[in-house]
Amino acid sequence: MKNKIFLYLFIFACLFILFQFMNAKKAKESYDLKIDNLKEKITAKESIIDSLTNANMDLTYFSLDSNEDAIGYFEEMGYDAKKLALTISDQIISQNKAGKDNPIIPFVGMEGNMSINKVRLLNHKWIIADFTDGVYWGELFIVYEVKEGGVVDFEVEKSFLYPKD
């Protein structure tokens, strides 16, 4: 009788171990499949990140923020290039006044007042800016110089107005 009980217990234990093994095998296969899917997603996301990084590098190539020589030029003059860039942008945009055209823009507003929307410092000497009156718009190429005491002189070198569609 004891032998039968041990035999039943042994068979039960073997079946239980076999069940656990099969269950663990299926769980491992499921986890491996999930891991492979996640690895594929990571690879795809890394590829997207790389392409966005390259696009960002291309977009910021002509920018004061990424121009070490221009930053060094301002640092030699004793200025923090980032703070100075914000100050210069603010000086240009602050000339937008309610009811008046921005004096930097060499065009008179036809459908409203000409105002500067966006400014980008290319380096330590050049700026590009976008302007509009709400209907007409254009761009400016501005040459600037930072003088002693932080005084900034602006001169519009080139400008154009897009034709209305």
C-alpha positions in Angstrom: 0.0 0.0 0.0 2.8 2.4 0.8 4.5 1.6 -2.5 1.3 2.5 -4.4 1.1 5.8 -2.5 4.7 6.5 -3.3 4.1 5.5 -6.9 1.0 7.8 -7.1 3.0 10.6 -5.4 5.9 10.1 -7.8 3.6 10.1 -10.9 1.8 13.2 -9.5 5.1 14.9 -8.8 6.3 14.1 -12.4 3.1 15.4 -13.9 3.3 18.5 -11.8 7.0 19.1 -12.8 6.1 18.5 -16.5 3.2 20.9 -16.2 5.5 23.5 -14.6 8.2 23.0 -17.2 5.7 23.4 -20.1 4.1 26.4 -18.5 7.6 28.0 -17.9 8.6 27.2 -21.5 5.5 29.0 -22.9 6.1 31.9 -20.5 9.7 32.2 -21.6 8.7 32.1 -25.3 6.1 34.8 -24.7 8.7 36.9 -22.8 11.3 36.3 -25.6 8.8 37.5 -28.2 8.0 40.6 -26.2 11.7 41.3 -25.7 12.3 40.9 -29.5 9.4 43.3 -30.3 10.7 45.8 -27.8 14.2 45.6 -29.2 12.8 46.2 -32.7 10.9 49.3 -31.4 14.1 50.5 -29.6 16.0 50.2 -32.9 13.4 52.0 -34.8 13.2 54.8 -32.2 17.0 55.1 -32.1 17.0 55.5 -35.9 14.4 58.2 -35.6 16.4 59.9 -32.8 19.5 59.8 -35.0 17.7 61.3 -38.0 16.2 64.0 -35.8 19.6 64.8 -34.3 21.1 65.1 -37.8 18.2 67.3 -38.9 18.7 69.5 -35.7 22.4 69.8 -36.4 21.6 70.9 -40.0 19.0 73.4 -38.8 21.3 74.9 -36.1 24.4 75.0 -38.3 23.8 78.7 -39.1 23.0 79.8 -35.5 24.9 81.7 -32.9 24.3 79.0 -30.4 26.3 76.5 -32.4 29.0 78.8 -33.7 32.0 78.5 -31.3 34.0 81.3 -33.1 31.1 83.8 -32.7 30.6 82.8 -29.1 34.3 83.2 -28.5 34.2 86.7 -30.1 31.6 87.8 -27.6 33.3 86.2 -24.7 36.5 88.1 -25.6 34.5 91.3 -25.4 33.3 90.2 -22.0 29.7 89.2 -22.9 27.8 86.1 -22.3 26.8 85.1 -25.8 23.4 83.6 -24.8 22.3 86.6 -22.8 23.5 89.0 -25.4 21.6 87.0 -28.1 18.4 87.4 -26.1 19.1 91.1 -25.5 19.6 91.7 -29.2 16.5 89.7 -30.2 14.5 91.7 -27.6 15.9 95.0 -28.9 14.7 94.1 -32.4 11.3 92.8 -31.4 10.7 95.5 -28.8 10.6 98.0 -31.7 7.2 96.5 -32.6 4.7 99.1 -31.4 0.9 99.1 -31.5 -0.3 101.2 -34.3 3.1 101.7 -35.9 5.4 99.9 -38.3 8.6 98.5 -36.9 11.3 101.1 -38.0 13.8 98.4 -38.9 11.4 97.1 -41.6 11.9 99.1 -44.9 8.3 98.4 -46.0 5.1 100.2 -45.0 2.3 97.9 -43.8 -0.5 97.7 -46.3 -3.0 95.6 -44.3 -1.8 96.6 -40.9 1.4 97.4 -39.1 4.6 95.7 -40.1 6.0 93.8 -37.1 8.9 91.4 -36.7 7.9 87.9 -35.7 11.0 85.9 -35.4 14.7 86.7 -35.1 17.7 84.4 -35.6 21.3 85.4 -34.9 23.4 83.6 -37.4 26.8 84.6 -36.0 28.4 87.6 -34.3 27.6 89.9 -37.3 24.5 88.8 -39.1 20.8 88.3 -38.2 17.8 87.1 -40.3 14.3 88.2 -39.3 10.8 87.4 -40.4 8.1 90.2 -40.5 4.5 90.6 -41.5 1.5 93.0 -41.5 -0.9 90.1 -41.2 -1.4 89.6 -44.9 2.0 90.5 -46.5 5.2 89.1 -45.1 8.9 89.1 -45.8 12.4 88.7 -44.5 15.3 90.8 -43.5 19.1 90.3 -43.5 20.5 92.6 -40.8 24.1 93.4 -40.1 24.8 94.3 -36.5 27.7 95.4 -34.4 28.0 95.3 -30.6 29.9 98.3 -29.4 31.3 99.2 -26.0 28.7 99.3 -23.2 26.5 96.8 -25.0 25.1 99.3 -27.5 24.0 97.4 -30.6 23.9 99.1 -34.1 21.6 97.5 -36.7 21.7 98.0 -40.4 19.3 96.3 -42.8 21.5 95.0 -45.6 18.8 93.2 -47.7 15.1 92.7 -47.5 12.3 91.4 -49.5 8.5 91.2 -49.5 6.8 88.0 -50.7 4.2 88.7 -53.4 0.6 88.2 -52.3 -1.0 85.1 -53.8 
